[in-house]
Amino acid sequence: MYKNIATKVILNGNVLTMADDMPKAEAVAINGTKIIAVGSNEEIKNYISPETEVLDVDGRVVIPGLADIHVHVAMDAANVGSVEIRDFYDPSVTSVKVILDRIKERADKTPAGEWIHAHGAPMQDGRLEERRFPTKEELDEVAPNNPCYASFGAHIAIANSCLLKTLGITRDTPNPHAGLIVRDEAGEPTGEFQERPAMRILELADESKPKNIEDGIEKLLYEVASRGTTVVHENIYGPDEVLAYQNLCDQGRLPVRVHLKLRVIESDLDLNSFLEVGIRQKFGNDMLKIGGVKMSIDGGFTGRQGAFKGMNGLIRISQERLNDAVEKCHLKGIRCHIHAIGDEAVDMALTALEKAQEKLFLPDIRHRIEHAGNWLFTKDLRDRAKKIGVIPVSNPCFLYFVGDSADDYIGKERNEHCYCLRTLKDEGFTIAFGSDATVYYPVDVIRDIAAAVTRKSIGGNIYSPEEAITFHEGLVAQTKEAAWVGFEENLAGTLEPGKIADICVLDKDPDQCTPDELFTLPVKYTICAGKITHKA
């Protein structure tokens, strides 16, 4: 007689549960979306019936599903169909000439007047042979009859003359708040648009963007699942994206569990309207829920607009407006995710959060400062963050992909002790990190853990090796600790009875890999809420 029938069982595994009372096991039993037992092979075999799906993993390492706590999947779904010029996806994109040739090939097939968007990667100008972006005049030459622009990350785009004319952008067009339409010495637009508010002028008018992004989101999330990831914290800019995720959830098409971070400044979502509805933190279900609100203080690192003290960075939100927005969210019990690249911006974020906590101390609201742990997170800033319970989020994938540009942009002194994960861990912070993908490079938590371990950039350079963590510490960060960051410590992050069945089966033992092999460590199975979402 069966003790309790399992719908799915994993046998013969090297199970790293991440749980304190049983760190290792051999097998896991699942019923529906939840884990019902963890233990030895003999114990778990008692849960097998003729209807049970049995996965014999032949000694492979089994871990909780991985989490990426900062992604932009919906934003990338809107780029489906664009001209692919991202060198992080396609290493053959090595020069401005290659970019122009690809745009010309598309223009030759596109009727006059139809839009063309080329999708590039951040800081790509530093990696192209010419060490620059294409110019408006070069885009004019290859696409003279089409509104055309090339975006390079979330902070810079280059447009041609046809696009400027189509949108009526002239020397007299004002800059949008917190954005920049770059001008030449004569005051004429150069075609360069900097920061989200300026780039959104192009994106909102772009007729080549797909109207229905649900299929694109689903496709990208299956790619996310292929690397062992079962939960993402997704940045959302407007109601269309919120609706797309709700539709996917209702239709059972989410291969990854999603926490929505709703941008409430520089977006199509209004903060006051959101707060007045009465939605509370964690509103939703296990597959889709509200994770908080997002706001950005300074410009992006890849747009070279971070607010570092002593540098001319871009401040997108005044301290007064920031204080007001943070206080309103805090008093409603809504967690804030505050983008702050430079130390000046981190200081502003902490000031706003300190004021809110002074007004009403909430010890477990778990406010976050996105990117704070990347550069110049000094002892003073860390002490202030620790005092009020702020979570500093790091992005070790930045080290991997754009680390080689950091010395030139912010200087070697500011780049010392970057991505200070070892310091944060030793000082008692909860560490978990996000990729800021998929717009520039794929979501790949395993790659990002490898970057945190090896401290190696894509160019082969090593940065701040004293701040390295171990691979196991990285797994804990992106499972157990990430679950806590997402208010899911009682739901996910460990392999224990009663927890949701989010599981990753690695196809190679990390302990048997060289440091370089960790970056591409293969995944055999991904299981999200009891459903196999990837099988190699």
Stockholm file with secondary structure:
# STOCKHOLM 1.0

chainA/1-536         MYKNIATKVILNGNVLTMADDMPKAEAVAINGTKIIAVGSNEEIKNYISPETEVLDVDGRVVIPGLADIHVHVAMDAANVGSVEIRDFYDPSVTSVKVILDRIKERADKTPAGEWIHAHGAPMQDGRLEERRFPTKEELDEVAPNNPCYASFGAHIAIANSCLLKTLGITRDTPNPHAGLIVRDEAGEPTGEFQERPAMRILELADESKPKNIEDGIEKLLYEVASRGTTVVHENIYGPDEVLAYQNLCDQGRLPVRVHLKLRVIESDLDLNSFLEVGIRQKFGNDMLKIGGVKMSIDGGFTGRQGAFKGMNGLIRISQERLNDAVEKCHLKGIRCHIHAIGDEAVDMALTALEKAQEKLFLPDIRHRIEHAGNWLFTKDLRDRAKKIGVIPVSNPCFLYFVGDSADDYIGKERNEHCYCLRTLKDEGFTIAFGSDATVYYPVDVIRDIAAAVTRKSIGGNIYSPEEAITFHEGLVAQTKEAAWVGFEENLAGTLEPGKIADICVLDKDPDQCTPDELFTLPVKYTICAGKITHKA
#=GR chainA/1-536 SS CCSSCCSEEEESCEEECCCSSCCEESEEEEETTEEEEEECHHHHHTTCCTTCEEEECTTCEEEECEEEEEECHHHHHTTTTSEECCTTTCTTCCSHHHHHHHHHHHHTTSCTTCCEEEEECTTGGGTSTTSSCCCHHHHHHHCTTSCEEEEETTSEEEECHHHHHHHTCCTTCCCCTTCEEEECTTSCEEEEEESHHHHHHHHHHCTTSCSCCHHHHHHHHHHHHTTTEEEEEEEECSHHHHHHHHHHHHTTCCSSEEEEEEECSSSSSCHHHHHHHTCCTTCBCSSEEEEEEEEECBCCTTTTCCCCTTSCCCBCSCHHHHHHHHHHHHHTTCCEEEECCSHHHHHHHHHHHHHHHHHSCCTTCCCEEETTTTSCCCHHHHHHHHHHTCEEEBCHHHHHHHHHHHHHHHCTTTTTTCSCHHHHHHTTCCCCBCCCBSSSSCCCHHHHHHHHHHCBCTTSCBCCGGGCCCHHHHHHIIIIIHHHHTTCTTTSSSCCTTSBCCEEEESSCGGGSCTGGGGGCCEEEEEETTEEEEEC
#=GC SS_cons         CCSSCCSEEEESCEEECCCSSCCEESEEEEETTEEEEEECHHHHHTTCCTTCEEEECTTCEEEECEEEEEECHHHHHTTTTSEECCTTTCTTCCSHHHHHHHHHHHHTTSCTTCCEEEEECTTGGGTSTTSSCCCHHHHHHHCTTSCEEEEETTSEEEECHHHHHHHTCCTTCCCCTTCEEEECTTSCEEEEEESHHHHHHHHHHCTTSCSCCHHHHHHHHHHHHTTTEEEEEEEECSHHHHHHHHHHHHTTCCSSEEEEEEECSSSSSCHHHHHHHTCCTTCBCSSEEEEEEEEECBCCTTTTCCCCTTSCCCBCSCHHHHHHHHHHHHHTTCCEEEECCSHHHHHHHHHHHHHHHHHSCCTTCCCEEETTTTSCCCHHHHHHHHHHTCEEEBCHHHHHHHHHHHHHHHCTTTTTTCSCHHHHHHTTCCCCBCCCBSSSSCCCHHHHHHHHHHCBCTTSCBCCGGGCCCHHHHHHIIIIIHHHHTTCTTTSSSCCTTSBCCEEEESSCGGGSCTGGGGGCCEEEEEETTEEEEEC
//
